[in-house]
Amino acid sequence: MAIESITAYQKYISPSKGFCCSHRLLPGGDSCSNYVKRMLSEQKLHEAVQSP
């Protein structure tokens, strides 16, 4: 459900914000939402959100 929520955010909300994720622009990597989607696909939700 978390990945589907992020996908909906990326499709419907993010384009209307009028600005890009600074994490994607500065280091040139994933956007914040793509990073979280990747973490959630590799780990369980509670593992992905835990602090090191």
DSSP file (Angstrom, degrees, kcal/mol; ACC not computed):
  #  RESIDUE AA STRUCTURE BP1 BP2  ACC     N-H-->O    O-->H-N    N-H-->O    O-->H-N    TCO  KAPPA ALPHA  PHI   PSI    X-CA   Y-CA   Z-CA
    1    1 A M     >        0   0    0      0, 0.0     4,-2.0     0, 0.0     5,-0.1   0.000 360.0 360.0 360.0 -34.7    0.0    0.0    0.0
    2    2 A A  H  >  +     0   0    0      2,-0.2     4,-2.1     1,-0.2     5,-0.2   0.921 360.0  47.7 -64.5 -43.9    2.9    2.4    0.7
    3    3 A I  H  > S+     0   0    0      1,-0.2     4,-2.4     2,-0.2    -1,-0.2   0.897 111.1  51.4 -65.5 -39.1    4.4    2.0   -2.7
    4    4 A E  H  > S+     0   0    0      1,-0.2     4,-2.2     2,-0.2    -1,-0.2   0.877 108.8  51.7 -64.6 -36.8    1.0    2.5   -4.4
    5    5 A S  H  X S+     0   0    0     -4,-2.0     4,-2.2     2,-0.2    -2,-0.2   0.902 110.5  47.6 -65.5 -41.5    0.5    5.7   -2.3
    6    6 A I  H  X S+     0   0    0     -4,-2.1     4,-2.8     2,-0.2    -2,-0.2   0.900 110.2  52.7 -66.7 -40.0    3.9    7.1   -3.4
    7    7 A T  H  X S+     0   0    0     -4,-2.4     4,-2.0     2,-0.2    -2,-0.2   0.909 109.6  48.7 -61.4 -42.4    3.1    6.2   -7.0
    8    8 A A  H  X>S+     0   0    0     -4,-2.2     4,-2.9     2,-0.2     5,-0.6   0.904 110.7  51.2 -63.7 -41.6   -0.2    8.1   -6.8
    9    9 A Y  I  X>S+     0   0    0     -4,-2.2     5,-2.9     1,-0.2     4,-1.5   0.937 111.2  48.2 -58.5 -47.5    1.6   11.1   -5.2
   10   10 A Q  I  <5S+     0   0    0     -4,-2.8    -1,-0.2     1,-0.2    -2,-0.2   0.854 117.8  41.3 -63.1 -35.0    4.1   11.0   -8.1
   11   11 A K  I  <5S+     0   0    0     -4,-2.0    -2,-0.2    -5,-0.2    -1,-0.2   0.888 130.6  18.1 -81.4 -40.6    1.4   10.9  -10.7
   12   12 A Y  I  <5S+     0   0    0     -4,-2.9    -3,-0.2    -5,-0.2     4,-0.2   0.794 130.8  28.4-107.8 -33.0   -1.2   13.3   -9.3
   13   13 A I  I >X<S+     0   0    0     -4,-1.5     3,-1.1    -5,-0.6     4,-0.5   0.890 110.1  57.8 -98.9 -49.5    0.4   15.7   -6.8
   14   14 A S  H >><S+     0   0    0     -5,-2.9     3,-1.5     1,-0.3     4,-0.6   0.869 101.8  55.1 -55.6 -44.1    4.1   16.0   -7.6
   15   15 A P  H 34 S+     0   0    0      0, 0.0     3,-0.3     0, 0.0    -1,-0.3   0.799 107.8  51.0 -62.8 -25.3    3.6   17.4  -11.2
   16   16 A S  H <4 S+     0   0    0     -3,-1.1    -2,-0.2    -4,-0.2    -3,-0.1   0.493  88.4  82.5 -90.8  -2.0    1.3   20.2   -9.9
   17   17 A K  H << S-     0   0    0     -3,-1.5    -1,-0.2    -4,-0.5    -3,-0.1   0.866  88.4-137.5 -68.7 -36.1    3.8   21.4   -7.2
   18   18 A G  S  < S+     0   0    0     -4,-0.6     2,-0.3    -3,-0.3    -2,-0.1   0.533  71.1  70.7  90.3   6.6    5.8   23.4   -9.7
   19   19 A F  S    S-     0   0    0     -5,-0.4    -1,-0.2     0, 0.0     2,-0.2  -0.980  73.2-119.3-149.5 161.3    9.2   22.4   -8.4
   20   20 A C        -     0   0    0     -2,-0.3     2,-0.2    -3,-0.1     5,-0.0  -0.613  40.8 -86.7-100.9 159.9   11.5   19.4   -8.4
   21   21 A C     >  -     0   0    0     -2,-0.2     4,-1.7     1,-0.2     3,-0.4  -0.469  32.0-143.5 -62.1 126.4   12.9   17.4   -5.5
   22   22 A S  H  > S+     0   0    0      1,-0.2     4,-2.7    -2,-0.2    -1,-0.2   0.809  98.5  61.4 -66.4 -28.8   16.2   19.1   -4.4
   23   23 A H  H  4 S+     0   0    0      1,-0.2     6,-0.7     2,-0.2     5,-0.4   0.885 107.1  44.9 -64.2 -37.3   17.7   15.7   -3.7
   24   24 A R  H  > S+     0   0    0     -3,-0.4     4,-0.6     4,-0.2    -2,-0.2   0.881 116.1  46.2 -72.6 -38.4   17.3   14.7   -7.3
   25   25 A L  H  < S+     0   0    0     -4,-1.7    -2,-0.2     3,-0.1    -3,-0.2   0.912 114.6  43.9 -73.1 -43.2   18.6   18.1   -8.6
   26   26 A L  T  < S+     0   0    0     -4,-2.7    -3,-0.2     1,-0.2    -2,-0.1   0.990 128.2  21.2 -73.5 -61.2   21.7   18.5   -6.4
   27   27 A P  T  4 S-     0   0    0      0, 0.0    -1,-0.2     0, 0.0    -3,-0.1   0.637 100.0-126.7 -83.8  -9.9   23.4   15.0   -6.4
   28   28 A G     <  +     0   0    0     -4,-0.6    -4,-0.2    -5,-0.4    -3,-0.1   0.735  69.6 112.1  77.4  22.3   21.6   13.9   -9.6
   29   29 A G  S    S-     0   0    0     -6,-0.7    -1,-0.1     1,-0.3     6,-0.0   0.034  72.0 -31.4-103.1-147.9   20.2   10.7   -8.2
   30   30 A D        -     0   0    0      1,-0.1    -1,-0.3     2,-0.1     2,-0.1  -0.283  63.6-109.8 -65.2 153.6   16.7    9.5   -7.4
   31   31 A S     >  -     0   0    0     -7,-0.1     4,-2.5     1,-0.1     5,-0.2  -0.385  38.0-102.3 -71.2 165.8   14.0   11.8   -6.3
   32   32 A C  H  > S+     0   0    0      1,-0.2     4,-2.2     2,-0.2     5,-0.2   0.918 123.6  47.7 -58.1 -44.3   13.0   11.5   -2.6
   33   33 A S  H  > S+     0   0    0      1,-0.2     4,-2.3     2,-0.2    -1,-0.2   0.880 111.4  49.7 -69.2 -36.6    9.9    9.5   -3.5
   34   34 A N  H  > S+     0   0    0      2,-0.2     4,-2.3     1,-0.2    -1,-0.2   0.892 109.8  52.6 -66.3 -37.7   11.8    7.2   -5.9
   35   35 A Y  H  X S+     0   0    0     -4,-2.5     4,-2.4     2,-0.2    -2,-0.2   0.932 110.9  46.2 -61.2 -46.4   14.4    6.6   -3.2
   36   36 A V  H  X S+     0   0    0     -4,-2.2     4,-2.6     1,-0.2    -2,-0.2   0.906 111.0  52.4 -65.6 -41.4   11.6    5.6   -0.7
   37   37 A K  H  X S+     0   0    0     -4,-2.3     4,-1.7     1,-0.2    -1,-0.2   0.913 110.4  48.6 -59.8 -41.7    9.9    3.4   -3.2
   38   38 A R  H  X S+     0   0    0     -4,-2.3     4,-1.3     2,-0.2    -2,-0.2   0.920 111.5  49.1 -64.9 -43.2   13.2    1.6   -3.9
   39   39 A M  H  X S+     0   0    0     -4,-2.4     4,-2.0     1,-0.2     3,-0.3   0.906 111.2  50.0 -62.2 -41.2   13.8    1.1   -0.1
   40   40 A L  H  < S+     0   0    0     -4,-2.6    -1,-0.2     1,-0.2    -2,-0.2   0.812 108.5  52.2 -68.8 -29.3   10.3   -0.2    0.4
   41   41 A S  H  < S+     0   0    0     -4,-1.7    -1,-0.2    -5,-0.2    -2,-0.2   0.758 116.5  40.4 -76.5 -22.8   10.7   -2.7   -2.5
   42   42 A E  H  < S+     0   0    0     -4,-1.3     2,-0.3    -3,-0.3    -2,-0.2   0.706 124.3  26.6 -94.8 -23.5   14.0   -3.9   -1.0
   43   43 A Q  S  < S-     0   0    0     -4,-2.0     2,-0.1    -5,-0.2    -1,-0.1  -0.860  86.8 -93.4-134.6 165.1   12.9   -4.0    2.7
   44   44 A K    >>  -     0   0    0     -2,-0.3     4,-2.4     1,-0.1     3,-0.5  -0.456  46.4-106.2 -73.8 157.3    9.8   -4.2    4.8
   45   45 A L  H 3> S+     0   0    0      1,-0.3     4,-1.7     2,-0.2     5,-0.2   0.901 118.9  49.0 -54.4 -49.1    8.2   -1.0    5.8
   46   46 A H  H 34 S+     0   0    0      1,-0.2     4,-0.4     2,-0.2    -1,-0.3   0.807 113.3  48.3 -66.7 -27.5    9.3   -1.0    9.5
   47   47 A E  H X4 S+     0   0    0     -3,-0.5     3,-0.5     1,-0.2    -1,-0.2   0.872 109.4  52.8 -75.6 -37.8   12.9   -1.8    8.4
   48   48 A A  H 3< S+     0   0    0     -4,-2.4    -2,-0.2     1,-0.2    -1,-0.2   0.802 112.1  44.0 -69.0 -29.8   13.0    1.0    5.8
   49   49 A V  T 3< S+     0   0    0     -4,-1.7    -1,-0.2    -5,-0.2    -2,-0.2   0.506  87.4 108.7 -96.9  -3.6   11.9    3.7    8.2
   50   50 A Q  S <  S-     0   0    0     -3,-0.5    -3,-0.0    -4,-0.4    -4,-0.0  -0.463  70.4-121.5 -72.4 144.1   14.1    2.8   11.1
   51   51 A S              0   0    0     -2,-0.1    -1,-0.1     1,-0.1    -2,-0.1  -0.599 360.0 360.0 -80.9 146.1   17.0    5.1   11.9
   52   52 A P              0   0    0      0, 0.0    -1,-0.1     0, 0.0    -2,-0.0   0.512 360.0 360.0 -68.1 360.0   20.5    3.6   11.8
